[in-house]
Amino acid sequence: MDISYIINELGEERENYFNAVAPPIMQTSNFVFKKVDEMRHAFEDEYSTYLYSRGKNPTVDILAKKLAALDSAEDCLVFNSGAAAIFAAVLANVKAGDHIISVKNPYTWAKKMFTEILPRFSVETSFIDGTDIKNFAAAKKSNTTLIYVESPNSWDYALQDLKAVAAFAKQHNIITVCDNSYCTPIYQRPVELGIDLSLQSATKYISGHSDTIAGVLSGSAEMIARIFKSEYNNIGSGIQPFNAWLLLRGLRTLPLRLERITATTQKVILFLKEQTRVEEVIFPFDTSFPQNKLAKKQMNGACGLLTFILKDVTLLDIETFCESLQHIVMAVSWGGHESLIIPRCAGMPIKEFDPQNKEHRMLRLYVGLEEADYLTTDLQGGFDSIAK
């Protein structure tokens, strides 16, 4: 399906809303029925009609059709956060006594679910280095029901061979879930590679404006319907119509924004590599990246998130560098119009900082929509502030 058609036309029936170019926000909590039998049908199968906006809503449906098509999936659900999408995807596919295989150091709230919440219900998780397919086989148990991957992750961008992971899982009747937030469906489509459920934080590139929180979960029609009728509705984690409309707005410019961000990122990487205080730049599409060949094989692009490691620095140097920046702001997340930076050391107690540990000297940079020179000049100011 052509991406221009998906973004601009799919799911939009303008004749149903006064031929308006942009679809309206159906800001309603519930829907009216004229016949008792119609209401009865809605109670019996809420997935196929409109009953209550906790479940189905016309504005959300337009967005869901587009996002599912971008993912090459049969259907999708849109949540009020990426964390909610992760929780529903996993909860729907495990039961007491099951075992999960997860890549090590997944997204914070995924890890919390695996280590604190699911153990309450006797669900065990093994964390592995997912860069080697052999580790999945080594970790598998007779009660393994789900594999959770994050490719690339959001700090060192470790990849998993998604096609190989999916093939292994299918051999053993294991459900696979992939967090695709780094790439978006424009640059990677896990479902096409055999993954059962692809999820992403739509807060990031899909929104593009840093004003909406949302998550997307895509997969087969059967799987999505099952999750809708249980975890999605029961937890009440669906997105609200206004936020869905904001995501529709952001989606219109997604390819253009990614193209701009990708081009600017390359210029910023070249600048960083020339800096004497930079020990390493980590970016999946850079030739120095250890999994570059796999990245090029399963990804169409790598967007604007990168990590660079400072050398010969103290904790004070890192803090000074970040606080000296005038235009690149310190904040979590990525994917919006503004460039962001976050030092790894901000997520640890001061007493644990070890200057010999290169992970502690990591700074994650998101390249936004600003001009490349604007960003490199700002970064230069940061380097000047810690010049020796």
N, C-alpha and C positions, 0 to 999 in steps of 0.2 A: 504494500500500500504506500503510495507516495506521501512523503512527509509533509509536503505543502497541503495536500488534501486533508491529512489527519489534523494538522494544526488549525487550518482555516475553515474546514467544512464539516468534518465527521461529527455526527451527533447533533448538528445544529439544524433545526427545522424552523426556519425563520417565519414561515407562513403561520406557525402556531403562536407566535408572539409578535403580531402586528408588523411583520417584515423588518423588525429591528436588526441592524447589522450585528450588534453585540447581544448575546442572550441575556435575559433579565435575571435578577437574583430572586429566586423563589423563596423569599424569606418568610416561610410559614412553618409552623410546628406540625400541623396535621392536614388532612385532606377530606373533602366532603363526598358522601355517597348518596345517591338518590334511591337506590334499591338495596333492600336488605341482602339480597343474594350477592350483590357486588361487594358489600362489606364482608360477607361470609367468606367470599373468595380471597379477599385481602388478608383476613385472619389466617386462612389456610396456607397462603403462599405469599408472604410479604415481599419475597424476593422479586416477584414478577409484576408488582404494582406499587402504587403510592398509598401508604396508610399513615405513616408517622415519620417525620424527618430524622428521627434517630436512625432509621434504616435507609429508605430510598427517598431521594429528593431530585427533582428535574435538573437543577443547576449542577448538582453533584454528578448526576448521571452523564451529562454532556462531558464533563471533565474526565470521568472514569473511562468512557469510551475512547477518548483520545489517548489517555495514558496507557490503557491496555494495548491499543494498536501500536503505539511507540515501542512497547516492550515485546511486540510480536506474541502477545499472550491472548488467550480467549476472553479473559475478563480480569477486572481488578477491583479492589476496594480502596477508598481514600479515607485515611484516618486523620485524627486531629494532631498527630505527631508521628515522627519516625519511630520513636520508642514504642508507641502503641501498635504500630504495624509489626514490629519485631515480636512483641509480646503475643499478639494474636497468632502470628505465623507459627511460633513455637508451641504455644499452649494448645493449639488445635491438633497438634500431631504427636503429642506425648501423653502418657498416662503414668500412674504410680508404678514404680519399679522399672521404668525405661532408662535407657542410657543415651546420651547425646555426645557427639564428637563436635568440638568447636575449635576454630583456629585460636591460637593464643592471643591474648590482649585484644579482644574484640571491643567494639564500642561500649562505653562505660555502662549504659543501662542494659545492654545485652549481657555483659559480664555479671552485673548485679543479679539479674534474673537467674543466670546459671549457677551462681555461687551462694545466693542468699534465699531466693524465693522458691525455686524448684526443689532444692533439697528438703524443704518442709514436707514435700509430697513424695519423697523417696525417688526423685529423679536425679540421676548422677550425670555429671558432665566431665569429659576428658578434654583437656586443652592440648593442642598439638601444633607443631610447626607445619603449617599447611603448604609450604613451598615444595615439599616432597610427597608425591602421591603415596609412597610406601608407608608414610606415617598414618594415613587413614586406615590402611589394612591392619597395621600393627595395633591401632587403638580400638578396632572394632570388637564388640562383644556380642554374645548371642542375643542380648536384649537391646542392641542399638537400633533406634528407630528414626533418628534424625541427625543430619550433618549440617552444621551452620558454618558458612564461610563469609569472608568479607574481602572482596577482591577488586581493587587494591584496598588496603586499610588506609587509615588517615594520618599516619605519622611516618612510617618507613616504607609504605606502599607495597608491602609484601603481597604477592599474587598467589592464587591457586590456579592450577590447570583445570578450569571449570568443566571442560568436556571430559577429562579423565575422571574427575571427581563424580560427575553425573553418571558416567558409565559404571564406575565401581559401585555406586549407591544402588543403581537399578539392578545390578546382579544380586544384591542382598536385600532388596525390597525396603530400602531406606529412603526417606523423604529428604530432599536437599533444599536448603534455603540460602540465598545469597544476598548480602547487603551490597547494592550497586550504587550507593550514594555518590561515590567518587566520580563515576563515569557518566551517569545518567543513561537513559536508553539511546541517546544519540551516539554515544561512543562505545557502548557495550550492551549486549542483550543476552543475559544469562539463560533465558528461556530457550533461545535458539541453540544454545550449547548443551541443552538437556537438563538444566536445573529446573526443579519443580516450582519453586516460588522465588520470584525476584522482588526485592523490596528496595525502597530508597527514601531518603528524607527529601520530600518535596519542598521543605523549608529553604533548600539551597538553590540549585540552578533552576528548578522548575518555577519557583516563585521569582527569583532574580532581583527582588526589591527589598529583602530583609524586613518584610513586614507581615509575614504569614508563617505559621507553623503547621506542618502537615506531613503525612507519610503515605506511601503507596505500596500496595501488595498486589502483585500480578501472578497469574497462573492459569490453570485449566478452569473451565466453567464449573466443573464438578467440585473442585477444591474450593474455589472462591464462594460458590453457593453454600457449601457446608460451613465455611468460616462465617459467612454472613448470618446464617441462621443460628449460630451459636455464639462464638466469641465476640464477633463484631457488634451484634445487637445487645448481647447480654452485658458486656462491659460498658457499652454506650460510648465507644471511642470513635464514632464517625465524625467526619469534618462537618462544619457548619456551612450553610449555603453561601454566606458572604465570603468566607475564606476560600471556598471552591471557586467563586467568581474571580477573586484576586489571582488565583493560580491559573485560571483561564487567560487572564490578561498577561501574566508572565509568560505563559506557554507560547504566545504569539511571536515573541522575539527570541525564543530559546536558541535556535540554530545560529542566528546572527550574533547573539551575545557570546556563545561558545567559540565561534570563529574569531571574534575580536580578542577574547580572553586568551585563547590558545596562541595567537600571534604575539601578543604582548608578553606572555609568559616566557617565550623563547628568548626575547630580548633581555628580560630580567635575569634569566638563568645565565646568559652570556656575561652579564655584568657581575653577577655573584661569583662566577668562576674566576674572574680576574682579581678578586679581592684577596689580599695576603692574609687576612684574618679569617677567611673561610676555609675550613678543612675539607668539607665535602658538600656537594649539592645532590639531593636525592629527588629524582623525578623519573617516573616509569618510562618515558619516551626518550630519555637521555641515553646516549650510547654507553655511559659509564654504569648504568643501572644493571645489576647482576641478572635480572630477569627481563631484560629489554626485549629479547627475542620472543618470549611468551607474551609480553605486553603488546607487541606489534601484531602478534598472531590473533589475539582474542579481543583487542581493543582497537577502536578506530581513532582514538585520540585520548589525550590525558588532561585536558582542561587547565585549570589555573592553580592547583594546590601542589605545593612543593615544600620540602624541608631543607634547610641548610644548617650546617654545624659549625659553630665558631671554635676557633682554637686559641690556646694560650689565654683563656679568659677566666675571670672570677665570677662569682654570682653577682657581685656589684657591677661588673662590666656588662653582663647580660641585661640586668635591670636598666642600666644607664643607656644602653643601645636602644632598647624598646621605648623607654620614656623620652628619648631624644627625637623620635620620629614625629614629624609635624602633620603628616597626611595619612600615613598608614596607621590605622587605629588598632588598639589591642582589644580583641573580642574573640569569642568562640564562633564556631560554625564557618561557613563559606558559601559562595555561590551568588552573593548579592552584587550590587553595583560598586560597592566600596571595597578597597583592599584592606586586608586584615592581617594581623600577626599575633601569634601566641607563643611564649617561651615554654618549653617543656617543664622548666623548673617551677613555673607558677602552680603546677599541679602536685607539688610535693612540699613537705615541711622543710624549712630552711636548713635545719640541722642535717638533713639527709643529702644535701647537695654534694656531689663528688665531682670535682673538675676533671678527674681522670676518666670519668664515665662519659662517653661521647653522647649518649642518649640525654644526659642532663644538660648538655650544651646545644641541644636541638632547638631551632626556632621554626615554627611552621608558618609559612607565608601563603596567603591567598591573594592572587593577582586579580583585581577587579577590572572595571571598565575605564580606568584612567589612562592617560597617555603613558607610554613606557618611560619617557624622559622624566616625567613628573614623579614616577615611582623610584627610578634609579637615583635621582637627585636627593630624594628623601632618604633612601637607604645610605647614600654616601654620607649624609649628615650623621646618621647613626654610627657608621664606621669611624668618622672623624671624632666622634664623642669618646671613643675608646682607643684612639690612636696612642701608641707608645713611642 
